[in-house]
Amino acid sequence: MAYSVLLVDDEEEAIRVIMDKIDWEGLGFTIAGHAGNGVLAMEMAEECQPDVVMTDIKMPYMDGLELARRLKHEYPAVRILLCTGFDEFEYAKEAVHLEVEEYLLKPVNAQELTESFKRLRKSLDEERAEKQNVRKLQNYYMESLPLLQANFYSSLIDGRISKSDIPKYINDYQIDLTGPVLCCVDIHTSASDVPEGMTPLLLSMSVQREAQERLGKAWRARFFTYLTDTIMIAQMENGAKQTELTDDCDRFSKTMLRLAGAKVTCGIGDVCEDIGGLRDSYSGAREAVSYRVLYGTGRAISIMEIAPKEKNYQDVGDSGLHKLLKEIHTGTPEEIKSSLTSYFDETLAGAKSIQQYHAMVMELLGAMYRFAAMNDIDTSGEPGAGEDKYDRLLQMDRTELRDKVIEKAIFFHNSLSSARSSQGHSLVQDARDYVRDHYDNPALSLDLVCRTLGLSNSYFSSLFKKETGQSFVQYLTGYRMEQAARLLLESSEKSYVIGRRVGYEDANYFSYVFKRTFGQSPSRYRSEHMEQKE
């Protein structure tokens, strides 16, 4: 498997020489892209997740050292190679502080650069081999699980420990969960796409180890295995930290896909203020993971954000009804039809008397209508809404009744899907309105909008791209450029003044972005369009 490289240099000729003179394929690398400055490089890094970034130091808008700092913060596993013509000791010291892999002086010849990337390849191979070494993972699995604590956590979320007994277990097993706020995260690793030489169990344990290393300290977290998933109990100062937790988990999921080829979905449950509430928090986390069928795998999903009103079917005792209501949530019409057909052919067919049959039908319909009420589904528009909900249905034969109930269930399913779409559209429109009112603020960013809306970056970014077909940063840049183009034609202000009016403090960077958008400088754009008007 080839490692990806992002090249960053404001000299296009230097990039072309590097791309043409090096046998990248022979070295085990592939060029993911190239950028002319640090700002553009950060945007590209979010999309391509490179293994290595080779960057010049002195560049406009964001130099190589600032780029290295941000890359190490956002993507700690990335390897950085600094290449510069400035042989200054302070640069070298800063590069060491940033854990830069290689530091080369221009001009760099092909042989020297080839040797550097050979060393990088060896280091990356060793890291990957360590992650996937089956024997090490087996030893880790045998030694890493403190049995008593794992049993306590599993029993707690399974509801087998009463609240009155919790203090005794905490004392006996030396469990430190002081919060003051707790939150369960269900880290689910797909077993259907496992790298060669691994088993689903070993891959899952590898993910758990990485989660402990990358998330454990920041969230004072406790980890254990439950129903083949890794469960993380995060501790935080307050409930507002939940969106930050979601973003950290989202970055972790993307890192595991790139580093180990593991498709990891992190479900974040509701927060709670005591250990006794972890059962409900876990229930929400597990439910959030099930939403991967709607929102995709390899990411974090917070139940607070995607289903604030859609968690009210867990109290259904009958397993068949539970399965049915869950499929109305996140399944397909075909799955709903299959479940109801099985329910009618197996469960209802087993009724011993007409009274029992009627009772079972009433239980089914009652569960469905309670579900609809809890999720604010307007049943006035359902098929047969004007009919008596129960009397007429009880007079139907089993096949006719089955078809009628399938029709109702699919109506409820479609109503929920429409509500989700409407909610998503509303949030995106709120973000657009915020951009319209604040695009002149240089500090306007994805983080600021997410804080304003009270959403995690990962959920909002996914939602915005799904609704608009572009990232939020692309939309913001496009909107600012539209306003800049309008102001150029409607006013006689200088371009640097217009740049500040649309949120760009650096006049040179404003001109750079404008030219990248319209293919010509602001002054040229103004003169050409004014000539056309005349």
Salt bridges, closest charged atoms under 4 A:
ASP9 OD2 - LYS106 NZ 2.91
GLU12 OE1 - ARG16 NH1 3.77
GLU13 OE1 - ARG16 NH2 2.70
GLU47 OE2 - LYS465 NZ 3.84
ASP51 OD1 - ARG258 NH1 3.44
ASP56 OD2 - LYS106 NZ 3.53
GLU66 OE1 - ARG69 NH1 2.90
GLU66 OE2 - ARG70 NE 2.89
GLU74 OE1 - ARG251 NH1 3.89
GLU90 OE2 - LYS93 NZ 3.34
GLU94 OE2 - ARG69 NH2 3.12
GLU101 OE2 - ARG79 NH1 3.31
GLU102 OE2 - ARG119 NE 2.99
GLU115 OE2 - LYS118 NZ 3.70
ASP125 OD2 - ARG121 NE 2.84
GLU127 OE1 - ARG79 NH2 2.63
ASP158 OD2 - ARG160 NE 2.92
ASP172 OD2 - LYS168 NZ 2.98
ASP176 OD2 - ARG222 NH2 3.77
ASP193 OD2 - LYS263 NZ 3.60
GLU210 OE2 - LYS131 NZ 2.56
GLU210 OE1 - ARG214 NE 2.92
ASP229 OD1 - HIS188 ND1 3.04
GLU244 OE1 - LYS241 NZ 3.26
ASP248 OD1 - ARG251 NH2 2.50
ASP250 OD2 - LYS254 NZ 2.78
ASP270 OD2 - LYS311 NZ 2.65
GLU310 OE1 - HIS329 ND1 3.70
GLU310 OE1 - ARG420 NH2 3.13
GLU327 OE2 - LYS323 NZ 2.97
ASP376 OD2 - LYS309 NZ 3.20
GLU382 OE1 - LYS408 NZ 2.91
GLU387 OE1 - ARG392 NH1 3.56
ASP403 OD1 - ARG402 NH2 3.20
GLU407 OE1 - LYS404 NZ 3.77
ASP433 OD1 - ARG436 NH1 3.42
ASP437 OD1 - ARG436 NE 3.19
GLU467 OE1 - HIS425 ND1 3.51
GLU490 OE1 - ARG486 NH1 3.02
GLU493 OE1 - ARG501 NH1 2.60
GLU528 OE2 - ARG524 NE 3.08
